[in-house]
Amino acid sequence: MKDFWLLFFSLILTTAAAAQHPLGSVNNVQPTSCAAGFVGGSACFSATVSCPEVSDVTVRFGIKGNPTAGTIVFINGIGDTLPGGSPSFFDTYSEAGFSLAQFTFATDWEDGGNILASACRPATLLSYLRSTPSLPFCVQAASGGAGATAYALSWYGVSLDNAELLSGPVFSNIAQGCRTPHASAVRLNPTNGSPFDDNPWYNQESSQVSAWTNTSCLPKTPSTRAILTNETAQSILQPGAVLSFPATNLSGWVCDNGENPSAAQAYLWFSQIATRWSLTSVSNCQGAEGVAEGTTPQETAGSEAIAEDMIRQCVKTQ
């Protein structure tokens, strides 16, 4: 099995990015009220996101401020049906001159029977929100939102100047997360922090992943080759994925407590990136993915370290 994964990752690194997926379109944009969780003073809009291989979905997005330093988009965790971000980040980034953007989908963006195809939805909206190409355009995304961001970069050609990925991407290798018997633990070697092990399988998330992929995640009997092939074909990491981002700064933040597979899945993707990236292990997290509430190896509060990194790296790189 080890030899299989070595071959798998070597194929990823050597396969040309010929299988990139097209973006969809954003239509029927209308002003609307801002729901709870959007930054105070945002201008909010409803719209329909249409993508080639999945059904249309309704989205609400909000934008706060006129950018002088650039725009930062917040993407929430699994489903992104609630606005992403928190007041401490909002205030810090606004004071630094960034406009803030958030969006929510009426239903989980992953719904559609194929996560790779469904990832067109957040990717399309990210592309739409990049209204001022001359200014930095950056993302801060958590968990499933970090997965959406990685799909946007690796499969949909979305251009970002910086991405702060918190506890994700979580869909790097869906087959490893879903296979029975369990895949081996992943040894993480963060660029900031000590090595540690984390299991890549989904456990509590398996029923959701089964629905989103239209497969059987963590079945009671051994996974069939057909199911594993289907899950691999929906993963971020597979032949054809773009894994070089010379114009994008990438920073990851993962909890070292092993409470869910977010750290392992994140490292599977980051460790294959051919351009610059950093990954910080965070201790004392709040729950499985609360990196903002934890502490870095330098004993800095996670929220403070993430915000400092965003402000430093959300710049035009080319």
N, C-alpha and C positions, 0 to 999 in steps of 0.2 A: 504493500500500500504506500509506503514511503516513496518508493521509486515512481509510483504513479503520479504522486503530487509533485515530485521534482520535474517529471516530464511535463506535467500540466503547466507549471509556472514557467518553464523554459519556453513552452509554446506561446504563452502570453507575451513574454518579453520579445519574441522574435517575429510574431505575426504582425503584418501591416494592418493599419486601422482602416480596412476597406469596408467594414460592416457597420459604419456609423449610422445612427438612426436619425430620421428627419424630425425637426421640431414641428409642433402644431401651430395653432393660432389662438389669439385672445380676441373674443368678439363680444358684442352687446355690452360694452362698458357703460355703466350708469352710476351716477353719484348715489350713495346710500349712507345710512347711519353706521357709526362704528360700534361694534359689539364690545363687551367687556374684554379687557386684555389688550386692546389696541392702545398705542401711546396717546396720551391726552393731547388734543389739538390736531390729531391726524385728519387728513382728508381721505375718506373711505369710498370705495367703489365696489360694485358687484360686476361680475363678468362671467362669460362662459369660456372655458378652455376646451378646445377641440384638438384631438390627436388622432393619427391615422388608424391605430390598431385597437383603440379602446373607446368606450362611450364618452360623450361630452360630460363635463362636470362643472358645477357652479362654484365660483370662488369669490371671496371678498378680500380685497387688499387695501391697505392703508399706507399713506406716506406722510411723514411729519418733517417739516422744515425744507428750506432750500439749501442744497448742498454747496458748501464752500470747499470742504476737504474731500467730499465724495459721498457715496451712499453705502449704508450697511443694511443688508437684508437679514432678518431673523427668521429661521425656520424651526418649527417646533419638532417634538419627537414623533413617535409612531403615529401615522395618520395625518398629522398637521391639521386637525380640525379645531384647534385652539391657537390663538396668536402666540408666537414665540417671543422669547426675551423676558427681561425683568427690569424693574425700575432702576436698579443700580447701574445696569448697562445703558439704559436709555439716557440717563442724566449725563453719564461720563462721555458718551459718544456725541450727544448733542452739544455739550460744552466744547468738544474738540472740533466742531464745525461740520459734522456729518449729518446728512438727512437719514431718516430711519424708515425702513419699509418692513411690513409684515403681511402675511397672507394666510388665509384659512380656506380649506376645502369643505364643501357641504358633506362629503363622505370621505373616508380614507383615500388618499391619493393612490395608495397601493391596490385598491379594489379594481379588478379587471381581469383576473385570471392569469396574468403574466406581469411580474413586477418590472421587468426591463421595459416592456411596452408602456406600462402605467407611469413609469418615471418620466415619460414625455411631458406629463402634466406640470410638475414643478419646474422642470427644465424650461418649458415653454414660457412659463410665467417669469422665471428669472431673466430670460432673454428679453421679454417685454419690458421689464422694469428697468433695464439698463438704458435709460433715456438720454444720458449725457456721456457718450463714450470717451470724452476728453478727461473726465474725472474718474478717480478710482471707484470701482464697484466691487464690493466685498460681501461675504456671507458669514454669519455666525449661526451654526446649525447643530442641533442635538439629536443623537440617537438615529431614529428613522429619518429625520431631516438631514443628518449628516450623510445617510445613505442616498437620499435624493440628490444632495450636492455632488457626491462622488459619481453617481450615474450621469448627472449633467456634464461633468468634466470628462469622464471616460467614454461616454457613449453618445452625447448629444452636442458636443462642440461648443458648449457655453463658455464664454470667456469671463474669468474672474481674476481680480488682482490679488486678493487674499481670501483665504478660507480658514476660519477657526472652527474645527470640527470637534464637538464635545461628545464623548462616548459613542463614537462611530467613525466610519460608516458600518452599519450592522448587517448589510447584505453583501458583504465582500465575497463570501463563498457560501451560498445557501445550501449546497449539497453537504458541506462539512457541518453546517448547523443542523441539518435534518436527518442525516444518515443514521440508520440502525444496523449494526451496533455503533455506538458513539465513536466519533473521530477522536484522535489523540489530542491531548492538551497542546496549546500553542505556547511556545516560549517567547515572551516579548523581550526585546532589547531596546528600551526607550532611549532616545537621544538625551533625555534629561530624567535621570532616575535609575534605580537598580533593576536588573532583569527580574521577571516573575512569570509565573505560568497562569494561564486562564483557559477555560474550556470554551470551545467555539459553538457548542450546541445550544439550541434555543430554549428548551425546557418550557417555561411558562408561556413563551411566545409561540409555541409550535402550532396551536390551533389557528392563530391569526395567519401565520406564514402558510399553513396548508390552504386556507381560503384564498389568500392573495396569489399563490402560485398555481392553484388548482392541482396540487400534488398531495402526497401524504407525508407530512413532516414528522419525523420520529415515530414511524409506525411500530406496532407491537412486534411485528415479525421483521426480518432483515429487509432493508430497502432493496428494491429491484434495480437492475441496471437502467431500465427505462426511466424510473422515477429520478434516479441520481443524474442521469443525462439531462432530463428536463430541468431539474433544479440548477444544474451547472449552467445551462443555457439562459437562465434568468439572472445569474449572479453578475456582480460588477466585474469580478475577475474571471475572464474567459478569453479565448483567442479573439482578437479584434479590438480589445479594450485599449484605449489610449492611456498610457502610463507615464508620459513625459509632458510636463507643464512648465516650460521655461519662463513663461510670463506670469506665473501664479505662485505666490507664497502660500505654503500649506503648513498649518500647525494643528496637531492633534492633542487631545487631553483625555486621559482614560483613568478610571478608578483602578486601584491595585488590589481591591478586596475580593475579586472573583465571584461577585454575587450574580452576575449574568454574563452573557457572551460578548458584550459590547467591546471590551478591551481586546479580546482575541480576534474578533472580526475586524476591528479597526486596524490592528497590526498586520493582518493578512494583506490589506490593501496598501498601507503605508510602506511596508517593507518591499513592495514591488515598484514603487515610484522611482523613476530614473533621474528625476531632478530634485532640487532642494526640498527638504521637509524636516519637521521636528515633531517629536512625540514626547509628551511629558506625563509621567506617572504621578497620580494624585492620591494622597493618603487621606484618611479620615473623611471620606466622602459621605454625603447624606444619602443613604440608600445605595442602590446599585450603580447609579449614573450621576450622582450629584457632585460633579467635579467643581462647580462654582463654589460650593460650600466646603470643599476640602482644602488641603494644603499641599503645596509643591515641595519638591526636595529642598528648596531654599527657604522653606517655612513661610512662604508667601501665601496669602489667601488665594484660592483658585480664581475667584471672580476678579481680583485685582490683577493677577498675572495674565489672565485671558484678555482683559481690557487693555493692559499695557501693550501686549503683543499685537492686538488688533490695531491700535492707534499707530504703532511703529511700522507695521507692515502693510496697512491699507493705503498703498501708494502706487502710482503708475510705475510698472517695472520696465516698460518698453515705450 
